[in-house]
Amino acid sequence: ISNGSTNGGNGESAELGAIEGAEDRTPTGGTPSPAAMAEELQAKLQESEKKYLYLYSEFENFRRRNERDRLDFIKFGHESFLKELLQVMDNFERALAHAKGQGGEKGSPLMQLAQGVEMIHYQLLEALRGQGVTPVTSMGQKFDPAVHEAVGEEEAKAEPGTVVKEMQKGYMLHGRLLRPARVVLAQKPGPA
């Protein structure tokens, strides 16, 4: 065994010969020149930078979309509960209308009960406002299919297509429709 190794010496000299020979080869030869290698590496670097920027952009879009969805969930996540609570609100309004329609004496038990129901109704309305729920204005307004649901028409002196009765109040939640107002619209009087 000469030079302290069996095959290691021959492999090393072959590698050195390949490196020395690479300097003499041209781009048309088997091994590219250093300038061609630099151009190839530069192209790969630019491609990698483009991929990085694309992925970074996609991630930022994902992050923004995720944040928007999270905020929407916080804002509108209790929507179904609020819809159920609106039915309770409707019943309070019906009870108030009925009690006022009975026309009891001031101070009578019926009127005292009506006052108590009215205070609870007001408190519930304020709690809903605190959650971002606001009523839709309908009476005297032109029909707007975005916030109104027409349930009928009747002859009235108002301009056709104007809301003349509100059968059920509509509500918005942070500017988004929670429940449409169910309304009756004015129509032109028919021939006599």
C-alpha positions in Angstrom: 0.0 0.0 0.0 1.6 3.1 -1.2 0.7 6.7 -0.2 -1.3 5.5 2.8 -4.5 4.5 1.0 -5.7 1.9 -1.5 -8.2 3.7 -3.7 -8.4 7.2 -2.1 -5.3 8.5 -3.9 -6.5 7.6 -7.3 -10.0 9.1 -6.7 -8.5 12.4 -5.5 -6.2 12.7 -8.5 -9.1 12.1 -10.8 -11.1 14.8 -9.1 -8.2 17.3 -9.4 -7.8 16.5 -13.0 -11.5 17.1 -13.6 -11.4 20.4 -11.9 -8.2 21.5 -13.8 -9.8 20.4 -17.0 -13.0 22.3 -16.4 -11.2 25.6 -16.7 -10.1 24.7 -20.2 -13.5 23.6 -21.4 -15.9 25.9 -23.3 -19.7 26.2 -23.0 -20.0 23.9 -26.0 -18.1 21.2 -24.1 -19.4 18.9 -21.5 -19.1 21.2 -18.5 -20.5 24.7 -18.5 -18.2 27.7 -18.0 -18.2 29.6 -14.7 -20.1 32.5 -16.3 -22.8 30.1 -17.6 -23.0 28.5 -14.1 -23.4 32.0 -12.6 -26.2 32.9 -15.0 -28.0 29.6 -14.2 -27.6 30.2 -10.5 -28.9 33.8 -10.9 -31.9 32.5 -12.8 -32.6 29.9 -10.1 -32.3 32.6 -7.4 -34.7 34.9 -9.3 -37.2 32.0 -9.6 -36.9 31.2 -5.9 -37.4 34.9 -5.1 -40.6 35.0 -7.2 -41.9 31.8 -5.5 -41.1 33.3 -2.1 -42.9 36.6 -2.9 -45.9 34.6 -4.3 -46.1 32.4 -1.1 -45.6 35.5 1.1 -48.4 37.3 -0.7 -50.7 34.2 -0.4 -49.9 33.9 3.3 -50.7 37.6 3.9 -54.0 37.2 2.0 -54.8 34.2 4.1 -53.9 36.0 7.3 -56.1 39.0 6.4 -59.0 36.7 5.3 -58.7 34.7 8.5 -58.7 37.9 10.6 -61.8 39.2 8.8 -63.6 35.9 9.3 -62.7 35.9 13.0 -64.0 39.5 13.4 -67.2 38.6 11.4 -67.7 35.6 13.7 -67.4 37.8 16.8 -69.8 40.3 15.3 -72.4 37.9 13.8 -71.8 34.7 15.7 -74.8 35.2 17.9 -77.2 35.9 15.0 -79.4 32.9 15.5 -79.8 33.6 19.2 -80.8 37.2 18.4 -83.4 36.0 15.8 -85.0 33.9 18.6 -84.9 36.9 20.9 -86.7 39.0 18.3 -89.7 36.7 18.6 -89.8 37.5 22.3 -89.6 41.2 21.4 -92.6 40.8 19.0 -94.6 39.2 21.8 -93.8 42.1 24.2 -95.0 44.5 21.5 -98.2 42.5 20.9 -98.9 42.5 24.7 -98.4 46.2 24.9 -100.6 46.9 21.9 -103.4 44.7 23.4 -103.1 46.3 26.9 -103.3 49.8 25.4 -106.2 48.8 23.3 -108.1 47.7 26.4 -108.1 51.3 27.6 -108.1 50.8 31.3 -108.1 53.6 33.8 -104.8 55.2 34.8 -103.6 53.4 37.9 -105.7 50.3 37.2 -104.0 46.9 37.6 -104.1 46.4 33.8 -102.4 49.7 33.1 -99.8 49.0 35.8 -99.1 45.7 34.2 -98.8 47.4 30.8 -96.3 49.9 32.3 -94.2 47.0 33.7 -94.3 45.2 30.3 -93.3 48.5 28.6 -90.3 48.9 30.9 -89.2 45.3 30.2 -89.7 45.9 26.5 -87.6 49.1 26.6 -84.8 47.3 28.6 -84.8 44.4 26.1 -84.6 46.9 23.2 -81.6 48.6 24.8 -79.9 45.3 25.4 -80.4 44.4 21.7 -79.0 47.9 20.6 -76.0 47.2 22.8 -75.4 44.1 20.7 -75.6 46.1 17.4 -79.3 45.3 16.6 -81.2 48.2 15.2 -84.8 48.3 13.8 -85.5 48.9 10.1 -87.5 52.0 9.4 -90.5 51.0 7.2 -93.6 53.1 7.6 -94.0 55.6 4.8 -90.9 54.4 3.1 -90.6 53.1 -0.5 -90.5 49.3 -0.7 -86.9 48.1 -0.6 -86.5 44.4 -1.3 -83.2 44.4 0.6 -84.9 45.1 3.9 -88.6 44.5 3.3 -90.7 41.5 2.6 -94.1 42.4 1.0 -96.9 40.3 2.4 -99.8 42.2 0.7 -101.2 45.3 -0.9 -104.1 47.5 -0.1 -105.6 50.6 -1.6 -104.3 53.7 0.1 -103.8 57.4 -0.6 -100.1 56.9 -0.5 -97.9 56.5 -3.6 -98.0 52.9 -5.0 -95.2 50.8 -3.6 -95.0 52.8 -0.3 -95.2 50.9 3.0 -98.6 51.5 4.6 -98.6 48.8 7.3 -95.9 47.0 9.2 -96.9 43.5 10.1 -93.6 42.6 11.7 -90.6 44.8 12.4 -87.4 44.2 10.6 -83.9 44.4 12.2 -80.3 44.9 11.2 -77.3 43.5 13.0 -74.2 45.7 12.5 -75.6 47.0 9.2 -76.4 43.5 7.9 -80.0 42.3 7.7 -81.0 40.2 10.6 -84.7 39.9 9.8 -86.7 41.6 7.0 -89.7 43.8 7.9 -92.9 42.2 6.8 -94.9 45.0 5.2 -98.2 45.8 3.3 -97.7 48.1 0.3 -100.0 50.8 -1.1 -101.6 50.2 -4.5 -103.4 52.5 -6.8 -107.1 52.7 -6.1 -109.1 50.7 -8.6 -111.8 52.2 -10.8 -115.0 52.9 -8.9 
